[in-house]
Amino acid sequence: MLSLDARFRHLHRYRRRLLVALLSHRTFLAVLWTVLFSAVVVWQSGAVARLGLFRRRAPPPRPCPRLRPTVFNLSDFGGVGDGVTLNTQAFEKAVEAIMEFGGSGGGQLNVPPGIWLTGPFNLTSHMTLFLAEGAVIVGIEDHKHWTLMPPLPSYGQGRELKGPRYGSLIHGQNLRDVVITGYNGTINGRGQAWWKRFRQGLLEHTRGPLVQLMWSRDIVISNITLQDSPFWTLHPYDCKNVTISNVTIMAPLYDAPNTDGIDPDSCEDMVIENSYISVGDDGIAIKSGWDQYGIAYGRPSTNILVKNVVLRSKMSAGVSIGSEMNLTFRGVYGRNVRIPVRIQGSKEILVRGISFQDMQVYVRTAWIWAANLIHPQDVSLFHSWNLHVHHTFVDQNGWICTDEVSREGRFTEISDFSGK
């Protein structure tokens, strides 16, 4: 029979063994847990990513629809969308190829996703320029690549400086059946360099628009973004049957001089709809030439409808009828337009059949029917007939029907007007 001392020593050894066993199990479990946790992390970051079990893949880009019988891709002509390669020749070659199909329905030029640096290039008739989702056409900043053109005949000289003017990044003259559209691709004029040179007085010629179509008809511009134009953004000049729809036009609200959104100039039968414009000057400026040059040219702006458009401008009006204007404006209609409106006049200008309906004015410095005399040396009288304003709301800082217009013109109808 064991003595009391021996039993105590035996119990002590048993406890030590038990403690060692427990510590060994804890160590084993800790090591096992660490290994399993590391395996799960590696599995999730590696195999799961490759197998796509828990990560949803980005959907493939939408293919460009076929809108013409003949379709080309810009890369077919050596274009490279890396933001560095100059693609002017690629665009020119593509347009030349499309010209051959003018008699058989025309051609379509697809611009794939990428950044496509280019100098100015011309479009042709019966052409669709389609910008895929993620496609960005970028204008080269070096003004030496921009073509010089004669002054517009209804302006007589460059808008800013006498003599020739820079052409637009995308240009067209005497065209028919032209479409510029896409999956909200972007045309970016990189206007910052132009604005800086303009403010510093370093330019020798008037800046060019981003997109300018002249003496053309049957034009559709839709589902694209126009951004940071050197000068006016979209300038249809003496065009007929033009539709501008679902277009976004962007430029900084400050320090982006003369970046008008859309400037219909001596145009007829035009619709501007379902668009958003936020720029550093007039959102939409309806023009018809400049002083005696415009009078001699003799092309009024007629039958223009603006509807469902949101415009932002801190420096000027949402819709401006003028400042470059002559002769007559007839049939300008606005419907569901969230903007301030300004009418500017010079010598013996007739403004007829102007109607705005369901307007909301949010800009604090809102002008409604404000007559500003741009060239006082030529001013004699500002006439207005048949001006209609329906369901119009103006905020506490806005006003309607200024003394200048009410003395010299005549409003035939102002209905459902409220102001705070």
Helices and strands as residue ranges (DSSP letters): H 4-45, H 47-51, E 70-73, G 74-77, E 82-86, H 88-99, G 102-104, E 107-111, E 114-118, E 121-122, E 127-131, E 135-139, G 143-145, E 148-149, E 165-166, E 170-173, E 176-182, E 186-188, H 191-199, E 211-214, E 217-222, E 225-227, E 234-237, E 240-245, E 248-250, E 268-279, E 284-286, H 291-297, E 301-313, E 319-321, E 328-338, E 341-345, E 349-357, E 360-361, E 371-373, G 376-378, E 382-390, E 393-394, H 403-408, E 411-415, E 418-419
